[in-house]
Amino acid sequence: MITIAIAKGRMQEGALSLLARAGIRLSDEAVNSRRLALMDETGQYRFIFAKPADVPVYVEHGIADCGVVGRDVLLESQADLLLPLDLGIARCRIVVAAADAQAMTKVQGMIRVATKYSQIASAHFGARGIPVEIIQLSGSVELAPALGLADMIVDLVETGVTLRENGLTVVEEIAESTGRLAVNRASYQLKSYEVGRLVKALEAVV
C-alpha cells in the first residue's frame, strides 16, 4: 500500500481530480467525510490530508510515501525529497511586489520584506547581493507596505487581483509554482514497483 499526503485547500481539488483520471479514486462518501486519512476504492492507496507546509514533513519522515504539494512549499521547506513529476495543477507565481513598479531599481541599503516565505525571500535577495530584513507574517502579507511595516513583499499570486486591490504591483518574478509529486527517498527504493506504477499512471494524464 502507498500512502499519499495531499495538501489541503487550493491543491486538493486538482490533485483528487488528477488522481481520479489516473484510476485512483475516493468514494463520494469518503471525500465528504471529515476523516483526514482515507482509503481509495481499491484499497491500494491511503490518503492523508494535511496543511501544505506539513506535507513535505510527512513525506521526508516516511509517514507518507508520496505527497502532492506546491513547488512554493517545497522550496520553502528545503526538504530532502525526490520530485519525479510536475503535475501542472494549481499554477501560480512566487513574486516580489511593491507599491512602486520601479522599486527594484531604487534599492539603497537594507530593505524590509514581509513574507510567509522567509527562506525563498532570503535566498532570492541574497543571490542579488541585496541586504534584507525579513518580516515573517502568516497571512494578509499585502497589508504590510500600506501599513508601513515593509518596503516590499514576497508572496504567491495567481491572478494578481489581490495585489492590485492593495495598491501593489509585481516587480520581479522569483519562480513559477505548480503542484508536484514528491517521493520519500526510502520509499522510492523499497516500494519501487508501487511508486513507479503511481508515477506512470499520473504521467499518462498530466
C-alpha positions, 0 to 999 in steps of 0.5 A, spaced: 500 500 500 502 507 498 500 512 502 499 519 499 499 526 503 495 531 499 495 538 501 489 541 503 485 547 500 487 550 493 491 543 491 486 538 493 481 539 488 486 538 482 490 533 485 483 528 487 481 530 480 488 528 477 488 522 481 481 520 479 483 520 471 489 516 473 484 510 476 485 512 483 479 514 486 475 516 493 468 514 494 463 520 494 462 518 501 469 518 503 471 525 500 465 528 504 467 525 510 471 529 515 476 523 516 483 526 514 486 519 512 482 515 507 482 509 503 481 509 495 476 504 492 481 499 491 484 499 497 491 500 494 492 507 496 491 511 503 490 518 503 492 523 508 490 530 508 494 535 511 496 543 511 501 544 505 507 546 509 506 539 513 506 535 507 513 535 505 514 533 513 510 527 512 513 525 506 521 526 508 519 522 515 516 516 511 509 517 514 507 518 507 510 515 501 508 520 496 505 527 497 502 532 492 504 539 494 506 546 491 513 547 488 512 554 493 512 549 499 517 545 497 522 550 496 520 553 502 521 547 506 528 545 503 526 538 504 530 532 502 525 529 497 525 526 490 520 530 485 519 525 479 513 529 476 510 536 475 503 535 475 501 542 472 495 543 477 494 549 481 499 554 477 501 560 480 507 565 481 512 566 487 513 574 486 516 580 489 511 586 489 511 593 491 507 599 491 512 602 486 513 598 479 520 601 479 522 599 486 527 594 484 531 599 481 531 604 487 534 599 492 539 603 497 541 599 503 537 594 507 530 593 505 524 590 509 520 584 506 514 581 509 513 574 507 510 567 509 516 565 505 522 567 509 527 562 506 525 563 498 525 571 500 532 570 503 535 566 498 532 570 492 535 577 495 541 574 497 543 571 490 542 579 488 547 581 493 541 585 496 541 586 504 534 584 507 530 584 513 525 579 513 518 580 516 515 573 517 507 574 517 502 568 516 497 571 512 494 578 509 502 579 507 499 585 502 497 589 508 504 590 510 507 596 505 500 600 506 501 599 513 508 601 513 511 595 516 515 593 509 518 596 503 516 590 499 513 583 499 514 576 497 508 572 496 504 567 491 499 570 486 495 567 481 491 572 478 494 578 481 487 581 483 489 581 490 495 585 489 492 590 485 486 591 490 492 593 495 495 598 491 501 593 489 504 591 483 509 585 481 516 587 480 520 581 479 518 574 478 522 569 483 519 562 480 513 559 477 509 554 482 505 548 480 503 542 484 508 536 484 509 529 486 514 528 491 517 521 493 520 519 500 527 517 498 526 510 502 520 509 499 522 510 492 527 504 493 523 499 497 516 500 494 519 501 487 514 497 483 508 501 487 511 508 486 513 507 479 506 504 477 503 511 481 508 515 477 506 512 470 499 512 471 499 520 473 504 521 467 499 518 462 494 524 464 498 530 466 
